[in-house]
Amino acid sequence: MRHRTLFFAAAIATAGLSPAAAQTFDVTSTAGTILRASAVASFDEPWAMTFLPDGTLLVTTKPGKLFHVTQRGDQTAVAGMWEVGYGGQAGLGDVVLHPDFAANGLVYLSNVETLDGGRTSGAIVTRARLDRSGAAAKLTDIERIWTQQPKVSGQGHFSHRIAFGPDGMLFITAGDRQKQQPAQDLTKALGKVIRLHDDGSVPDDNPWQDNGDLAKTFWSMGHRNLLGIAFDSAGRLWTHEMGPRHGDELNLIVKGRNYGWPIVSNGNHYSGIPIPDHESRPEFAAPIAYWVPAISPAGFVIYDGDMFPDWQGDGFLGGLSSRALVHVDMTDERAAEIERFEWGQRIREVEQGPDGALWVLEDRAGGRLLKLTPKN
């Protein structure tokens, strides 16, 4: 077999009810680690979350709702949300705070917009001020700061995950929209990682300064569908992306590098037609880790809390088709999966809470917000 295979079966310990029904249950990983999972709330197709300084959360749902949620599970819709393009993989996406949120109250949200009567679509990023002065939170000073170009047909591979770097720069993942070849095209913001100032203006030190105005926004290229982005404690940027038929990737993102899609991959086309491996084309950056069979990664956090001190610096990826929370050992510029936590649900998002607990969002209708803590 030409691919390295990463596959594990999971053992689940429950407290009476099945994990899908229980409010509190135990999950045993493939390595024997036991976590206590506590259900906090549920949503209609939750997609992303972020914690506010007071420990409450903002949670997005794909149909277009933004909720303010307490750790007890009380949830209130945030007013001021705009209409989003919804259907297939399209909808409301990520939500992150400005690094100076405590002073400026700015939040950043991604979503899909549709044009031409729904015939074309693409991702956008909007920033707004979160006003909590009244009985319910609302968004004000709403301003679009990035639009994916060009708009194309289809309802897949928007990516639109967001992260701020240690220097305050804004990074956005822009999927290939299932069009493949534009990932290698410097005239299209498809299959790229985007780097901007926090107001959406373009830095003059991005790598492609001589390939047109759109290319000036690119930080890396040759990507497929990037549904996870995070910085480690050393300031290194990591993303993960779904491969085609297997070959999901965890990549260390370096300025100006080309990651090879669709020319190389450690998976094959859905038709079964093979794609050359990364090792066949050394000019393209190879993934640090990859998965065959696929895990379908979504959501990503690099842990730095105190609740699980042995996990500091490790990555946690949500798994959709794998129905797992995937724990990856990350040491310097190396990474390898070490265990999975499974309870039969697709995992859309994972974040670290203020006290160091891990929080996950299950996918699809009725997806729960779960808090994961050590089993005492």
N, C-alpha and C positions, 0 to 999 in steps of 0.2 A: 504493500500500500504506500503510495507516494506521499500521503498526508500523515502528519502526526495526529493521532486521535485523542481527544479529550472528552471523556464521557464517564459519568458517574450515576449510580442509582442512589436514591435518597431514602432515609428512614425517618418517619414522622412519629413523634409521640404526642398524643392529644390528651386533653383533659375531658374525656367522656364523649363530647360531640365531635363530629368531623371538623377539621380546621376551617372548612368553608362556612360552617354554621356557628362555631364557637366564638365567644367573645374573648376568651383567653385560652391559649393552648401552647403546648411545647413543641418545638421543632428540633430534631436531632440531625446534625449535618452528616455528610459522608465521612467526616473525620471524627465524629463522635461528640462534637460541641453541641451543647443543648442551650437553646434560647427560649425565653418566655415571650410570646407574641400576645399583645393586648390590642383588641380592636377599639379604635377611638371614634371613627365616623365612617360613613360610606357616601359615595357620590356616583353620578351618572357619567361614566367614562372619564375618570380623573387622568390627568396627564403630567402635571408637574407641581412642585411645592417649594416654598422657601420659608425660612423662619424669620420673624421680625425680632427686634431687640428685646421685646418683653416676653418672648417665648411663644407667642401665638404664631399662626401660620397663614400664609396665602396659598390657596390651592386652585389650580386651573382645571377646568373640565373641557374636553374636546368640543362639545357643542357650543361653547362660548361663554360660560359662566366663570366668574372669579369669586372665590369665597374667602372670607376671613374666618378662621377656625381657631378655637381654643384647644388646649391640650385635654380638656374634658370632653371635647367633641361638639361643643356648641358651634354652629356655623351660620353665618349671615352673608348674603350675597352683597358684593361690593358694587355700588352704583357707578354709573358712568362708562360701563363697558360698551364697546362698539360691536357691530355685527361682524361675524367672521364667516369665511367660507368653510363649510362643513360637509364632509362626506369622504368615504374612503379613509385615507390617512390624514386628510385635511381637517383643520379646526384650530381652536385656541391651543397654544403650545406652552412654551417655557415662561417662567416668571423668576426674576432675580432682582436683588436690591442693588442700588448704586453703592459703591464702597463707602461713601459718606452719607448713607441714608439717614443716620441719626440727625444730621444737620439739614439735609435738603429734602428728605422724604421721597426721593425719586425711585420708582420701580420701572423695570423693563419687561415687556411682554412680547412674545412672538405669536403670530398667527398666520393663517393662509387667507389671502384675498382672491376672489374670482372676478374675472372680467369677461367681456364679450358674451354676456348671457350664460356664463358658466363654462364656456368653451376653453378658456385658458385660466391659469392660476399660478400663484407663486407666494413665497413667504415674505412677510414684512416684520420689522421690529419697531415697536412704539415705546416711548417713555412717557410717564405721567407722574403726577405727584399724588401720593396717597394721603388723603385728608381724613383724619380720624377725630376731628373736633366735634362732630355731631353724634347722634345716637347710632348711626351706622357709617361704616367707612365708604368713601367715594373717591373716584379718580378725577383729578382736575389737571389743567395745563397739559392736555394731551397733545403729543407731537410725534409724528412718524419720523424716524431717523434712518431707516434703511429699507430698501425695496429690492427684492431679488429680481434680477433681469437676466434673460428675458422671461416673460410669462409664457408658459407652454401648456399643452394639453395633459390630461391625466390627473390622478388623485394620489400619487405616491411620491415617496422619498423627498419630503420637504426638509427634514432634519430639524432646522431652526431651534437648536439648543444654544444657550447663551452662557458666557462666563466672563468675569472680569479678571484680568491679570494682576499680579502684584504691583505693577506700575500704573494701574487704573485704566489700561486699555481694554476695549470691549471686543470680545471674540464671538463670532456667530458661525455655526455650522450651516452650510448650504448644500443640500443633497443634490444628487444628479438627476432627480425627477424621473428616474427610470429611463433616461435617454442615453446613458452610457457615454458616448463619445464627447459630449460637451465637458466632461470632467477633465479632458485634455485640451480644452479650447480656452485661450486667455481672453476671448471676447464674450464669454458667458459666465455668469456667476452661478454655475451649476457644478457640483462636485468640488467645492472649494471650502477652505476655512477663511473667513473674513476677519479683518482687524481694522477697528475704527477708534477714533476718540469717543469719549462718552456722549458727545453731542451729535455723533454721526459723521463728523468731518473726517477727512482722510489723512492719515499720517504720511509724512513725506519720506519715511524710512521703511515703508513696506517694500518687498523685494522686486515687484514688477512695475517699475516706474516708467518704462519706455514702451509699453504695450497697450496704450490707450487708458482712458480715465477709469473704466470699469476694472481693469487689471490692477490698477493702483490700490484697490481695496483688498486684494488677495494676500493671504499669508502663506497658504500651501494649496496644493491642487492634487488631482488624481484620486478623489474620494468618491464613495458610493452613497451610503445613507448613514450619516453620523448622528446617533441618538444619545451620545454621552460626551461630555467635555468637562475637564477639571484640571486644576493646577496642583502640583505637589508642593511640599514644604520648601523645596529648593527652587521653586519658580518654574519648573518644567511643565510644559503643556502636554496633556494626554487626551486623546479622543478614542472612542471605539466606534466601529461601524459594522453594519450588517454586510456580510458577503453575499454572493449570489446564491447558488445552491451549496451551502456550507462555506467555510472559510471566513467566518466572522473575525474581525481584527481588533487588536488593541495597539494603538500607534503612539509613539512619541513624536510630537509635532515640532518640526524644526523649520525656521524661516526659510522660505523659498524652495522647500523640497517637494518633489513629485512622488506621490504614493502609488502610482501605477495603474489605477483603475481607468478603463476596463482592459488595459493591455495585459496586465498580470493580476493574478488572484490565487489564493490557496483553495478556492472552491471552483466549481464548474458552472456553466450556464444552466438554467432550469431545463433546457432541452436535453441536457446531458453532454453537450459539446464541451470538451475540455478547454480550459484557459491556462496558458503557461504559468508556472509558479513564479513567485518573486525571485527565487534564486537564479532563474534563467535570464533575468534582466537586472543586473546589479546597479544600473543607473537609477533605478527606482528604489525608494525607501521601503524596506521590508517591515512588516509588523513585528513588534516585540513579542507578542503572543497571538495565537490564532486558534480557532475552534473548528474541528471537524469530528463529529457532527456539529451543526450550528446550535448556538444558544439563543440567537436573536436578541442581542443586548439592547437595553433601553434604560436610561438613567444611570448615573455614575457619580460616586463620591470617593474621594481619597481621605481616609479616616485620620483624624488627628486628636481624638478625644481621650478622656481619662477613664471612661467606664470600661473600656476594653484596652488596657495599656499594651498588651502584646500585639494589637492590631494597628498600632500607629504607623502610618505610612502605607498601609495596605489599601487596595481598591475593592469596591463592592459594586457589582453590576447587576441590574435587574435583568431577568431573562423572560422573554415572551414565550417562544416555542418550547424552551427548556423548563418553563414554569419553576423558576428557581431564583434565589439570590446567590450570586456567584462571588466567592471570596478569592481575591487574587493577591498573592504575595508580590509586593513591588519593592525592590531593593535597587537603589541607584537607577540605572537604565535597563534593569531586567525585570521580568514579570512572569509569573506562572500561577495557574489556578491551583488552590490547595484544598478547597472544600466547597460544597453546595448545600444550601438550605432549601428544602422543597416542602410545600404543603398543598400542592395541587392547583395553584393559581398562577396566572400570568402576572409578572411583576413589571410595572411600567416605570416606576421611579423609585429612587433611594436617596435619602439625605441623612445628614447627621444632625441630631437635635442639640440644644444648648447644653444639656447635661451629659452628652456623649452617647446617648442611646441612638440606635439606628432606626429610622422611620422609612417605611415603604408604602407605596400606593399600588394596589392591585389594579389590573387593567379591566376595561369594559364596564358595562352597566352593573351597578352595585359594588364597584371596586372599593375595597376598604382601605382606610388609613390605619396602618398598624405600627405600634411602637414595639421594638425588639430590645430586650434587656437580658442580662445574664440570668440563668436559672439558679436561684439561690439554693 
